[in-house]
């Protein structure tokens, strides 16, 4: 289980994420939505360790990881895909995945992370990398350099790296951003396949509401850095607070919002500028 409690970050006088408390359990895909500048990616950065929290805690399986750097959080089981691809551009597609597998095993104490290691000694890692590339439909480009891939294939490769890490928590930050209509289904199929597993947490930041409706088991809404709605997709999307904060509809009054723990809905906060 992943949990944030009162997670907060300030940049000078601006509060970009404001005391956000959420629990995320295995077997659930949670979509994190909100208008531009709502704090979604900043919240992701706090969870994954790219930014230090000003207040609050992040725990994974009951262990406080708030002060751990991003690399150590990855070894603990947090896997993150970014809006912009994070690859080794001068390595081949297969080498990228193999290196992610080796990093995973090094974190588990199964071998040192040495990118010059003789790979023929670890044929099981080579075979696993090949299987993953087949799943993401990149097997035919295994020997191409990552830098030579079109944008859509780079996004697929980034998903392959996440799969190679085999994390407890998969974090996707706009996984279909910049992809063509023909490329999107491949990534969505991969997320669907991951969702079929019941032992992992999946977090998804996505602006495309048709994707959110189809994939999510739960939606949380951030607005001005605050959590303003949390619940089942149909109820959250239909709620006045979301119509006002995210979909642009009129909402003179904030009505009841689906909240799993039964707490009272939060009123829509006053505008302060996003992050």
Secondary structure, DSSP 4 states (H G I P E B T S, - for coil): -EEEEEEEEEETTEEEEEEEEEEE-TTEEEEEE-STTSSHHHHHHHHHTSS--SEEEEEETTEE-TTS-HHHHHHHTEEEE-SS----TTSBHHHHHHHHHHHHHHHTTSS---TTS-GGG-HHHHHHHHHHHHHTT-GGGTTSBGGGS-HHHHHHHHHHHHHHHT-SEEEEESTTTT--HHHHHHHHHHHHHHHT-SS-EEEEE-S-HHHHHHH-SEEEEEETTEEEEEE-HHHHHHSHHHHHHTS----SS------TT-PPPPPPPPP----
